[in-house]
Each structure stands twice: as structure tokens, then as C-alpha cells.
Amino acid sequence: MTLPIIPTPRAGDVPRPITLGLRQNLAQFLLLVAVNAFVGGTLGQERTVLPLLADQVFHLDLYTSALTFIVAFGLAKAGTNYFAGTLSDRYGRKPVLIAGWLIAIPVPLLLIFGPSWGWIVAANVVLGISQGLTWSTTVMMKMDLVGPERRGLAMGFNEAAGYLGVAGAALATGFIAASSGLRPGPFLLGAAFIALGLGLSVLFVRETHHHAKVEAAGHLVVHANAGSALSNRQVFTLTSFRDRSLSSVSQAGLVNNLGDGLAWGLFPILFAAAGLSIERIGILAAVYPAVWGAGQLITGALSDRIGRKWLIAVGMIVQAIALVLVGAGHDFGTWLVAAALLGAGTAMVYPTLLAAIADVAHPAWRARSVGIYRLWRDGGFAIGAVLSGLLADAFGIPHAIMVVAALTAASGVVVAVRMRGTDYVRNQPAN
């Protein structure tokens, strides 16, 4: 898709036509896939180790206290997501991406040398800010590059790279921790990811904001009052409440990450209490994001062909079934099946939610809409950590898992009843 619009060049720039499409921008697209794998690895350094650190090193007695690092991460990332879209529209995508990597630099040091749990919580505030900037920006940049026709595929690749990075880091840190202890080895891997991600972003990533402007010029406005000149408040209201599709996607994203916050914080503790070794806990911690990550290579493209709505609704139900299996299970085999099923359900949902937002939102305010969706979605980390921690302290971890399973199923029903199919937007010709 090529439109006859060329951004005004700055001094020294060589003007070039802006072309939308995966094939036309393949080199930059694959580079951004690699960058997001390092973003995921930076997060994955914590998935196996941090819950065990809370239990075995800092001896936190209450699950609610142990999960404060997820609350801190979720609130910081959710808030940063909201501003990431506005910042990237104002200053460009690449400066925001680089800023996110620079902010991440102290995280491994805080995790390695932190003498108290407060230092670990502070590290996760910093990590949440970094992830909000880096992950949000790689999402926007891929949307910018590919245009509307292959958006689901683009989001599938983006999220697959990120969560395969999470899985690989979770597995690797589990084996590192088993052989050399919970600190410092696992977090040195995180430091390497940050260095590689920052280097690639500074040296090779190119700005993509021009691509969004090109798409905006030919975009079909699908809301009566939703052209390009919307205020931040109007975009927030549309995305969160007013539009049936955008708001359905926002609530599903929140509930999805509510479950992920539970899995991140309590699953390793549940598995350790059952007598599993750190290696086996690392395998379970890796299987869920690995299936999630790899599955998105299929589900993202599939959503381009069959539509977004039912893939999201069914995926939420599959996640609920998987959570029930985890809560009812008592052995490695059952939990391995449940982790794979949870990853499959999440793979159906995760890239599809992002693609559905991009289907409806006008390119001129799409970055803001994506940021607001990610505000709600990653707020689910904090809500999930608080809710599951309180329930686990009161009734035990299995009961907490069952409550989250019920909420996840209910979210799928909301999507089935309320959300419009968004393929009508993708199939409309540009005006």
C-alpha cells in the first residue's frame, strides 16, 4: 500500500516515499521483532526467581506482601503505557523506545544488590516504566509499518517475540538459579538483554511516525465524532467506555493480565510448596509464555482471516479452564498440561486484542488509544496481585485461582455479548 505522501525532510535527509506493508518494510519489522524479544527477556528474568526470592531470601509470610513487586510493576507500567502513546505522537517513536531502554539500566543492579524487599519493589517500579515505554513503542512501530491489511500478523509476531523472550529467560534463569543461587546469576542475563536492546535501538531502528501519518490520510472514519482531532479525554472515554469494541477489548485485556499477575506471583510458590525442584518450577514458568509466544504466530494471522471477536471470547474461556486445572492439580504432569493450555488461550487473545484496537482507532489517535488499552490491561497486574494475594492469604492459593478463573470466563462472555466484529473496519476501502 503506497500513498503519495512524503514527510517534509529535515536538513540532510534524503526524501523517500513512505510505503506501508510487511514485505515493503520487512527489514525494519524483523529488527523490531528482535528488539521486542529483548524487551521480553528483560521481564522474563523475574518470572521464576522473584517469587522464590520473596519466600526463601526475604521470608515474607503473607502472599499479599510477596506480591507487592507485581503491584508496583503493574501500576508503573500501566501509567507509563498511557503516556507512551502521547509521547510517541509528540516526539516520535524512536526517542521513546531509547528512553525506555535507558531507564531499564539500573534494574539488574537493584535486583542483585537490594538488601531489603523495598529495593526489589523499587526495581519493579523502574522496570514497569521501562516496559511501558519499550513494549508500547515496538507495538506502535509495527502497526505503523504494516498498515491495516496484516495488522493481526504483525501483532502476532510482536507479542510472540516478547513472550518467547519471557519464556526463554524464565527457563534460563531457573537453571542458573538452581546451579548458582537466586542472586546474582539470573539477573546478569537481564543486564545483557538491556545492553543488546539498547544498542540495536540506538544504532539500527528507524523512526516510523511518518507511516502513521500516511495511513491517517487515507483512513476511513468509523465513528461519527471520531476524526483525527480528538482530545486525550475523548480518546480515553471512547477506548474505555463509549465504543463497544474498544471498551470490550479494554476489559478483556485487564482480566487477562489479572490472571497473568496471579500466575507470575503465586504459581511458583504453589509449585514449590508441592515439592517441585527449581528446575521443574522453571520449566512450568517457561511453558506458559512459550506456548503463548509461539501460538501468537498463528493466532495473529488467523484473526486477520476470521475476525477478532470470537478468537478473543473463546480464548478467555480456554484460559479459565486452564486456571481451574492449575487450582485443582497436585502434580507436575497436570500443571504442565494446564500451563500449555493457559498459554494457548492467552495466545488466542493477546495479539488479537491489540489488532482489534488498531482496527477501530483512527491512525491519528491510535497510539493514544493503544496506550489507554494498555493502561487498563497492565493495570490488571496490580489488581490481580492484590486480589489473588488477599484471597490466598484468606483461603489458600487454589481458591484464589478458582476465583480468577471465574472472572476470566465472565470476561469472555462480555466480549461475546458486547463486542462488534471489527473486520468490517478492515474491509472498508480507504476514502
Buried (B, 14 or more C-beta within 10 A) or exposed (E): BEBEBEBEEEEEEEEEEBBBBBEBBEEBBEBBBBBBBBBBBBBBBBBBBBBBBBBEBBEBEEBBBBBBBBBBBBBBBBBBBBBBBBBBBEEBBBBBBBBBBBBBBBBBBBBBEBEEBEBBBBBBBBBBBBBBBBBBBBBBBBBBBBBBBBBBBBBBBBBBBBBBBBBBBBBBBBBBBBEEEBBBBBBBBBBBBBBBBBEBBEEEBBBBBBBBBBBBEBBEEBBEEBEEEBEBEBBBBBBBEBBEBBBBBBBBBBBBBBBBBBBBBBBBBBBBEBEBEBBBBBBBBBBBBBBBBBBBBBBBBBBBEEBBBBBBBBBBBBBBBBBBBBBEBEEBEEBBBBBBBBBBBBBBBBBBBBBBBBBBBBBBBBBBBBBBBBBBBBBBBBBBBBBBBBBBBEEEBBBBBBBBBEBBBEBBEBBBEEBBBBBEBBEEEEE
